[in-house]
Amino acid sequence: MILDLGHGFVLRRATDADHAALCIVCLKTGAAGQDATAREDDPELMGMIYAVPYQVLEPDLAFVIEGSNGVAGYLFGARDTGAFNARLAAEWYPALQARVRDPGSDPARWKGSDWARRMIHHPALDIPPALPPYPSHGHIDLLPEARGKDIGRRCMGFLEERLAAAGSTGLFLDVSPANKAAARFYERLEYVALADPELPTSSVFMVKRLA
Ligand SMILES: CC(C)(COP(=O)(O)OP(=O)(O)OC[C@H]1O[C@@H](n2cnc3c(N)ncnc32)[C@H](O)[C@@H]1OP(=O)(O)O)[C@@H](O)C(=O)NCCC(=O)NCCS
């Protein structure tokens, strides 16, 4: 255990034995913070994009939140987003691309998890020009049983400390514009939505400088 989060939850390092649980948490929070199970035909793909690669490529900043029912969330960080994305391109996506078909470029023809299959074949790994002052990024998802207990705040504080100790000057969270609750949560933690006309409108980038 790394941190006692109270209410029967602890933070511990994620291991490769957690991959299935990471995929479940990702699926159950994958529709702008809500359960995406009904939308997806492949329950693992979201986790293979948004969760598992953090444990594989940046294990020192990959954690799970565990309670009496098992894994109830995860917390990930990448200290150097550019380096992390380069490793995703070189080491992570080629094997995934070999496993799933590309459904083509027309969203009107996509069904179920085709959006994720398309993303696997065409991952968005370029860093927008406004983001370099915030070289790190984080990612947190909690199942409903772990929410509203100050766990998100404590986890983000812990991640910020780890990133600052590793020399990072700032971090961002890539938030779905539909996930207004997450944006409000980050605002409570003194993150601000980055405003820049060159940023993609498909995401809200919540940013914070680190001391
Ligand atoms: C968003 C999330 C990480 C927040 O974690 P949490 O443990 O529930 O939040 P906390 O209890 O630590 O709350 C910290 C502060 O944020 C506020 N907050 C948390 N969730 C909120 C919400 N849905 N709406 C408004 N404010 C919220 C709390 O009221 C608290 O404010 P305070 O400073 O006035 O006390 C968690 O609810 C979650 O994982 N949700 C589903 C997945 C998700 O959306 N992840 C983020 C993807 S970018």
The ligand as a Tripos MOL2 file, in Angstrom:
@<TRIPOS>MOLECULE
LIG
   48    50     1     0     0
SMALL
NO_CHARGES

@<TRIPOS>ATOM
      1 C1        -14.2350   12.9090  -11.3310 C.3       1 LIG1
      2 C2        -13.7530   12.0520  -10.1630 C.3       1 LIG1
      3 C3        -12.3130   11.6070  -10.4000 C.3       1 LIG1
      4 C4        -13.8240   12.9120   -8.8830 C.3       1 LIG1
      5 O1        -13.3360   12.1620   -7.7930 O.3       1 LIG1
      6 P1        -14.1430   12.1520   -6.4080 P.3       1 LIG1
      7 O2        -13.3700   11.3390   -5.4350 O.co2     1 LIG1
      8 O3        -15.5410   11.7440   -6.6870 O.co2     1 LIG1
      9 O4        -14.1090   13.6970   -5.9970 O.3       1 LIG1
     10 P2        -13.7750   14.2790   -4.5330 P.3       1 LIG1
     11 O5        -14.6810   13.6470   -3.5500 O.co2     1 LIG1
     12 O6        -12.3120   14.1690   -4.2660 O.co2     1 LIG1
     13 O7        -14.1910   15.8170   -4.7220 O.3       1 LIG1
     14 C5        -13.2540   16.8920   -4.7050 C.3       1 LIG1
     15 C6        -14.0110   18.1770   -4.9900 C.3       1 LIG1
     16 O8        -14.5610   18.1100   -6.3150 O.3       1 LIG1
     17 C7        -15.9780   18.2590   -6.2570 C.3       1 LIG1
     18 N1        -16.6050   17.3330   -7.1940 N.ar      1 LIG1
     19 C8        -16.3610   16.0210   -7.3300 C.ar      1 LIG1
     20 N2        -17.1890   15.4730   -8.2420 N.ar      1 LIG1
     21 C9        -17.9820   16.4810   -8.6610 C.ar      1 LIG1
     22 C10       -19.0680   16.5570   -9.5780 C.ar      1 LIG1
     23 N3        -19.5120   15.4560  -10.2010 N.pl3     1 LIG1
     24 N4        -19.6710   17.7480   -9.7860 N.ar      1 LIG1
     25 C11       -19.2530   18.8610   -9.1250 C.ar      1 LIG1
     26 N5        -18.2140   18.8480   -8.2300 N.ar      1 LIG1
     27 C12       -17.6030   17.6690   -8.0080 C.ar      1 LIG1
     28 C13       -16.3610   17.8750   -4.8590 C.3       1 LIG1
     29 O9        -17.5840   18.4580   -4.4660 O.3       1 LIG1
     30 C14       -15.1870   18.3980   -4.0600 C.3       1 LIG1
     31 O10       -15.3570   19.8050   -3.9090 O.3       1 LIG1
     32 P3        -14.9940   20.6310   -2.5650 P.3       1 LIG1
     33 O11       -13.6300   21.2040   -2.8530 O.co2     1 LIG1
     34 O12       -16.0450   21.6600   -2.4970 O.co2     1 LIG1
     35 O13       -14.9930   19.6720   -1.4200 O.co2     1 LIG1
     36 C15       -14.6700   10.8060   -9.9450 C.3       1 LIG1
     37 O14       -15.9440   11.2340   -9.5760 O.3       1 LIG1
     38 C16       -14.7490    9.9240  -11.1780 C.2       1 LIG1
     39 O15       -13.8620    9.1010  -11.3910 O.2       1 LIG1
     40 N6        -15.8240   10.0680  -11.9830 N.am      1 LIG1
     41 C17       -16.0800    9.2090  -13.1330 C.3       1 LIG1
     42 C18       -14.9580    9.1380  -14.1470 C.3       1 LIG1
     43 C19       -14.4830   10.4880  -14.6050 C.2       1 LIG1
     44 O16       -15.2740   11.3420  -14.9800 O.2       1 LIG1
     45 N7        -13.1480   10.6510  -14.5930 N.am      1 LIG1
     46 C20       -12.5090   11.8610  -15.0610 C.3       1 LIG1
     47 C21       -12.2240   11.7260  -16.5090 C.3       1 LIG1
     48 S1        -11.3820   13.1600  -17.1330 S.3       1 LIG1
@<TRIPOS>BOND
     1     1     2 1
     2     2     3 1
     3     2     4 1
     4     2    36 1
     5     4     5 1
     6     5     6 1
     7     6     7 2
     8     6     8 1
     9     6     9 1
    10     9    10 1
    11    10    11 2
    12    10    12 1
    13    10    13 1
    14    13    14 1
    15    14    15 1
    16    15    16 1
    17    15    30 1
    18    16    17 1
    19    17    18 1
    20    17    28 1
    21    18    19 ar
    22    18    27 ar
    23    19    20 ar
    24    20    21 ar
    25    21    22 ar
    26    21    27 ar
    27    22    23 1
    28    22    24 ar
    29    24    25 ar
    30    25    26 ar
    31    26    27 ar
    32    28    29 1
    33    28    30 1
    34    30    31 1
    35    31    32 1
    36    32    33 2
    37    32    34 1
    38    32    35 1
    39    36    37 1
    40    36    38 1
    41    38    39 2
    42    38    40 1
    43    40    41 1
    44    41    42 1
    45    42    43 1
    46    43    44 2
    47    43    45 1
    48    45    46 1
    49    46    47 1
    50    47    48 1
@<TRIPOS>SUBSTRUCTURE
     1 LIG1         1 GROUP 0 **** ****
